[in-house]
Amino acid sequence: MTGTPDTDVQGGTWSFATAREPAEFPAAGVEGAPGVEHAGGNGRTLCGIRGRYLTVFLHRFQPQALASCRKCRALAEAAPSRPCG
């Protein structure tokens, strides 16, 4: 195929074996602070708010959303990617 990167050829940059996707986090709201979404994980938000003050939503945290917490956004975008599949 013309124009398709091949990892067997020196300089190839992509393959199904090494394909990765961004890390995902559940969206959470904080009691008493409506309108701001945080990235949840391990009983707290990425920015450090503890679980007893959280409401977990049924959708993923979207770092680029206008209502996202700035600290959670930066931490979510810096999180390591994970293998596809």
Buried (B, 14 or more C-beta within 10 A) or exposed (E): EEEEEEEEEEEEEEEEEEEEEEBEBBBBBBEEEEEEBBBBBEEBBBBEBEEEBBEEBEEEBBBEEEEBBEBBBBBBEEBEEEEEE
